[in-house]
Amino acid sequence: MGRSGTGTTKDAQALFQSLRSAYVATPNNLKIIDLYIVFAIVTAVIQVVYMAIVGSFPFNSFLSGVLSCVGTAVLAVSLRIQVNKDNKEFKDLPPERAFADFVLCNLVLHLVIMNFLG
């Protein structure tokens, strides 16, 4: 039984080591987008924890905040997919166009979120 746990631990360490070594080769612009995605998700988690502790009196505000964070993270993931040079589907799409799409979609998202606030 203990031997199985040790093998699992070694497998997990090998997995994390291979992921870390592969991520080192990632371009800096993708790392910045990854950091933005992590920030948006952490902000959404903080809002959910705050709602669980304090309460959700203005529920529309809570939903707007969380949906804004999650929507922004989803749009950033889309931007990361389009900007990635290894992705063959978007090889003809210039990064400036992908960023313009990201900004326009974020503008529409936040206009909808503000409308939802009431």
C-alpha positions in Angstrom: 0.0 0.0 0.0 2.8 2.5 0.9 4.7 1.6 -2.2 1.8 2.6 -4.4 1.7 6.1 -2.7 5.4 6.5 -3.3 5.0 5.7 -7.0 2.2 8.1 -7.3 4.2 10.9 -5.7 7.1 10.2 -8.0 4.8 10.3 -11.0 3.3 13.6 -9.9 6.8 15.1 -9.4 7.9 13.9 -12.8 4.7 15.4 -14.3 5.3 18.8 -12.7 9.0 18.7 -13.7 8.1 18.0 -17.3 5.4 20.8 -17.3 7.9 23.2 -15.7 10.6 22.4 -18.3 8.1 22.8 -21.2 6.7 26.1 -19.8 10.2 27.6 -19.8 10.2 27.5 -23.6 6.9 29.4 -23.7 7.3 32.9 -25.2 7.0 35.9 -22.8 3.8 37.3 -24.4 2.0 34.0 -23.7 3.3 34.1 -20.1 1.9 37.6 -19.6 -1.5 36.4 -20.9 -1.3 33.4 -18.6 -0.6 35.7 -15.7 -3.7 37.8 -16.6 -5.8 34.7 -16.8 -4.6 33.6 -13.3 -5.3 37.1 -12.0 -8.9 37.1 -13.3 -9.6 33.6 -11.9 -8.1 34.5 -8.5 -10.2 37.7 -8.4 -13.4 35.6 -9.1 -12.4 33.1 -6.4 -11.9 36.0 -3.9 -15.3 37.4 -4.7 -16.9 34.0 -4.2 -15.1 33.5 -0.8 -16.2 37.1 0.2 -19.8 36.3 -0.7 -19.7 33.1 1.3 -18.3 34.9 4.4 -20.2 38.2 4.3 -23.3 37.4 2.3 -24.6 38.3 -1.1 -27.1 41.1 -0.4 -26.7 42.9 -3.8 -26.8 39.6 -5.6 -26.7 41.3 -9.0 -23.4 43.0 -8.1 -21.9 39.7 -7.0 -23.0 38.0 -10.2 -21.7 40.9 -12.3 -18.3 40.8 -10.6 -17.9 37.0 -11.0 -19.2 36.9 -14.5 -17.0 39.8 -15.5 -13.9 38.0 -14.2 -14.8 34.6 -15.7 -15.8 36.2 -19.0 -12.5 38.2 -19.2 -10.6 35.0 -18.4 -12.4 33.1 -21.2 -11.7 35.9 -23.7 -8.0 36.0 -22.6 -7.8 32.2 -23.2 -9.2 32.9 -26.7 -6.5 35.6 -27.2 -3.8 33.2 -26.0 -5.0 30.5 -28.5 -5.0 33.1 -31.4 -1.6 34.6 -30.5 0.2 31.3 -30.0 2.6 30.7 -32.9 2.4 26.9 -32.6 -1.4 27.0 -33.3 -1.8 26.3 -37.0 -5.4 27.3 -37.2 -4.7 31.0 -36.7 -1.4 31.2 -38.5 -2.8 33.8 -41.0 -4.3 36.0 -38.2 -2.0 38.8 -37.2 -1.6 39.3 -33.4 -2.8 42.9 -33.7 -6.1 41.6 -35.1 -6.4 39.1 -32.3 -5.8 41.8 -29.7 -8.3 44.1 -31.3 -10.9 41.3 -31.2 -10.1 40.8 -27.5 -10.5 44.5 -26.7 -13.8 44.7 -28.6 -15.2 41.6 -27.0 -14.2 42.8 -23.6 -16.0 46.1 -24.3 -19.2 44.3 -25.3 -18.8 42.0 -22.2 -18.5 44.9 -19.8 -21.3 46.8 -21.4 -23.6 43.8 -20.8 -22.3 43.4 -17.3 -23.0 47.1 -16.5 -26.5 46.7 -18.0 -27.0 43.6 -15.8 -26.2 45.7 -12.7 -29.4 47.7 -13.3 
